Amino acid sequence: MIQVALNGARARDENPAIPFTIAEMAESTRAAVAAGAACVHFHVRGSDGRESVDAGDVAAALRAMRQAVPGTPIGVSTAEWIEPDSATRHAKVSAWEVLPDFASVNFNEPGAVELAQLLISRGVGIEAGLGSVLAVENFVGSKIGPQCLRALLEPEEQDMAAAVAVVGFLEAFLNRGSVNIPRLLHGYNDTAWNFIGIAAMKGHDTRIGFEDTVVMPDGKSAAGNGEIIAEAVQLTKSVSKTRAAN
């Protein structure tokens, strides 16, 4: 499975094609799904262009996205930097009336377990964001793993050797804790494209899009999420064929 990560916390000047408005996000989602994305992760933006977890902003964005790609699972971010106060963030998520299919919760952040439990109680799938020792320790220790949709293995290190080492630790910790939910492996910036191939070799799900990279493998500026996903599909197919042959 390849997931498209539409926008993240990126700024417009990083790539003019990054979708910020609801119309842009809907069109970018349509192109990414047409290119082969199986599901969508995005950061909701308010009318001021800033990231948001406010109920009205979430509802407006989800309605537009679902109209653009009916039947495609769509998830949103609940990252701490969007709403730094954990109690306020919990209250805002509690107020959601239009619910995403899934939401990412970073388990290195205060209130992560309680926020995940709230979302699960409302029928929202959880992508458990695991990028550090603290995150995976909190996640495994919470015993919430079997109730979650998938574990996101998302090292922030930009050196590939260091990033691969972190992934190895995360997987070992999940294995020791007998957390056997699907795993989605992805990189960021310098490691984004390399981890597409590594995920395919491991048989893991993966993701890519403007949240994770603004350039193509050759370093050229990406024209859109559709182009990024199309390239990732081809790369995954190529690696998967090699894996099957061996």
C-alpha positions in Angstrom: 0.0 0.0 0.0 1.3 3.5 -0.9 -0.2 6.4 1.0 0.0 10.0 -0.2 1.0 12.6 2.4 -0.4 15.7 0.8 1.2 18.7 2.5 2.3 18.4 6.1 3.8 21.4 7.8 5.4 22.7 4.6 5.6 26.3 3.6 4.4 27.5 0.1 7.9 28.7 -0.8 9.3 25.1 -0.6 7.3 24.1 -3.7 4.5 26.2 -5.3 2.5 23.0 -6.0 2.0 22.1 -2.3 -1.7 22.1 -1.7 -3.0 24.5 1.0 -6.6 25.5 0.1 -9.4 23.0 0.3 -9.8 23.2 -3.5 -6.1 22.5 -4.0 -6.1 19.6 -1.6 -9.1 18.0 -3.3 -7.5 18.3 -6.7 -4.1 17.0 -5.4 -5.9 14.1 -3.7 -7.7 13.3 -7.0 -4.4 13.2 -8.9 -2.6 11.1 -6.3 -5.3 8.5 -6.1 -5.5 8.3 -9.9 -1.7 7.7 -9.9 -2.0 4.8 -7.4 -2.3 6.1 -3.8 -4.5 3.8 -1.8 -5.2 6.2 1.0 -4.6 9.8 1.9 -3.0 11.6 4.9 -3.1 15.3 5.1 -2.8 18.3 7.5 -6.0 20.3 7.6 -5.6 24.0 6.9 -7.8 26.8 8.1 -8.9 29.8 6.0 -5.8 31.6 7.1 -3.6 28.8 5.7 -2.4 27.6 9.0 -2.7 24.0 10.2 -5.8 23.3 12.2 -7.6 20.6 14.2 -10.7 22.8 14.7 -13.9 21.0 14.0 -15.2 23.3 11.3 -11.9 23.2 9.4 -11.7 19.4 9.6 -15.3 19.0 8.5 -15.0 21.3 5.5 -11.8 19.6 4.3 -13.0 16.1 4.7 -16.2 16.7 2.9 -14.3 18.1 -0.1 -11.7 15.3 -0.1 -14.4 12.6 0.0 -16.2 14.2 -2.8 -13.0 14.2 -4.8 -12.1 10.5 -4.1 -15.2 8.7 -2.9 -14.4 5.5 -1.1 -10.8 6.2 -0.5 -9.7 6.2 3.2 -8.7 9.6 4.4 -6.8 10.5 7.5 -5.6 13.7 9.2 -2.8 14.8 11.5 -3.2 15.5 15.2 0.4 16.7 15.7 1.2 18.6 18.8 2.6 21.6 16.9 -0.8 22.2 15.4 -2.3 22.7 18.9 0.5 22.6 21.5 -1.7 22.4 24.6 -2.7 18.8 25.0 -5.9 19.5 26.9 -7.1 22.0 24.2 -6.1 19.6 21.4 -8.1 16.8 23.1 -11.1 19.1 23.4 -10.9 20.2 19.8 -10.7 16.6 18.6 -13.7 15.7 20.9 -15.7 18.3 19.1 -15.2 16.8 15.6 -18.6 16.1 14.0 -17.2 14.9 10.6 -14.8 12.1 11.4 -11.8 11.0 9.3 -11.3 7.3 8.5 -8.0 7.4 10.5 -5.8 9.9 12.3 -2.1 9.9 13.0 -1.1 10.3 16.7 2.6 10.8 17.6 3.4 8.8 20.6 6.3 11.0 21.7 3.8 13.8 22.4 2.0 14.5 25.8 -1.5 13.1 25.9 -1.0 10.8 22.9 -2.5 7.7 24.6 -5.6 9.5 25.8 -6.1 11.1 22.4 -5.7 7.8 20.6 -8.2 6.2 23.0 -10.7 9.0 22.3 -10.4 8.5 18.6 -10.7 4.7 18.8 -13.9 5.1 21.0 -15.4 7.2 18.1 -14.5 4.6 15.5 -11.5 6.4 14.0 -8.5 4.3 13.1 -5.1 5.2 14.6 -1.8 5.5 12.8 0.7 5.4 15.6 3.6 7.7 14.8 6.9 6.2 16.0 10.1 8.0 15.2 12.0 7.7 18.4 12.9 5.6 21.4 10.4 7.6 23.6 7.6 7.1 21.0 7.9 3.4 20.7 8.4 2.9 24.4 5.2 4.8 25.1 3.3 3.0 22.4 4.3 -0.5 23.4 3.9 0.3 27.1 0.3 1.6 26.6 -0.9 -1.8 25.3 -3.0 0.1 22.8 -1.2 -1.4 19.8 -3.8 -4.2 18.9 -6.5 -1.5 18.7 -4.6 0.6 16.2 -4.7 0.6 12.4 -1.0 0.6 11.7 2.4 1.7 13.1 4.2 4.5 11.3 8.0 3.9 11.3 9.2 7.4 10.6 12.8 8.2 11.5 13.7 11.9 11.3 17.4 11.3 10.8 18.7 12.6 7.5 21.7 10.3 7.4 20.6 7.0 5.8 22.7 4.8 8.0 21.4 6.4 11.2 17.8 6.4 9.9 18.0 2.7 9.1 19.4 2.0 12.5 16.5 3.8 14.1 14.0 1.7 12.1 15.8 -1.5 13.2 15.4 -0.4 16.8 11.7 0.5 16.4 10.9 -2.9 14.7 12.8 -4.8 17.4 10.9 -3.1 20.1 7.6 -3.7 18.4 8.5 -7.4 17.9 9.5 -7.8 21.6 6.2 -6.3 22.6 4.3 -8.6 20.2 2.7 -5.6 18.4 1.8 -7.3 15.1 -0.2 -4.6 13.3 0.7 -3.4 9.8 3.7 -1.3 9.5 4.2 1.7 7.2 7.7 2.8 6.7 8.6 6.3 5.3 11.4 8.8 5.3 11.6 12.6 5.1 13.5 14.9 2.8 16.9 13.3 2.1 15.7 9.8 3.1 12.2 9.9 1.5 12.9 8.2 -1.8 15.4 5.6 -0.4 12.8 4.4 2.1 10.3 3.7 -0.7 12.6 1.0 -1.9 13.4 -0.3 1.6 9.8 -0.5 2.5 9.1 -2.6 -0.6 12.0 -4.9 0.2 10.7 -5.4 3.7 7.1 -5.9 2.5 5.9 -2.9 4.4 3.4 -0.3 3.4 4.9 3.1 2.6 4.0 6.7 2.0 5.3 9.8 0.2 4.1 13.1 -1.0 4.8 16.8 -0.4 4.9 16.2 3.4 7.9 14.0 3.0 9.7 15.5 -0.1 9.3 18.4 -2.5 11.6 16.9 -5.2 11.8 13.9 -7.4 14.6 11.3 -7.2 16.7 13.2 -9.7 16.4 16.3 -7.5 14.0 18.2 -9.7 11.1 20.0 -8.1 8.0 17.8 -8.1 5.1 19.1 -10.2 2.5 17.6 -7.9 1.6 14.7 -5.6 0.3 12.8 -8.6 3.8 12.8 -10.1 5.4 11.8 -6.8 3.0 8.9 -6.3 3.4 7.7 -9.9 7.1 7.5 -9.4 6.8 5.7 -6.1 4.4 3.1 -7.7 7.0 2.4 -10.4 9.8 2.1 -7.9 7.8 -0.2 -5.6 6.9 -2.4 -8.5 10.6 -2.6 -9.6 11.8 -3.5 -6.1 9.0 -5.9 -5.5 9.8 -7.8 -8.7 13.5 -8.1 -7.6 12.4 -9.3 -4.1 10.1 -11.9 -5.6 12.8 -13.2 -7.9 15.2 -13.7 -5.0 
